[in-house]
Structures are given as structure tokens and as C-alpha cells.
């Protein structure tokens, strides 16, 4: 599965799960999830 799709699903889940989050929190979580996807990419060697 494409790592971008996994990241996108996690970001969408965050946005729908925490609609009261501020834009700054959204950006911070998106960056953290991006870092996680990079680690996942290295782990899966994609």
C-alpha cells in the first residue's frame, strides 16, 4: 500500500476525530504523521 495513502488516512482520521483542534495542532499532527510515514517507509523498505 502506498505510504501516502496511509498518511492521508491518518490525517483524515485526526481531522474528523478532533474537529475542535486548532489549525496549529492540525499542522503539528500532520508533521508528526509525516515523520511516522518516513519511518514506516524505511521499515518497510518501500
Secondary structure as GFF3:
##gff-version 3
##sequence-region A 1 46
A	DSSP	alpha_helix	3	17	.	.	.	ID=ss1
A	DSSP	alpha_helix	23	44	.	.	.	ID=ss2
###
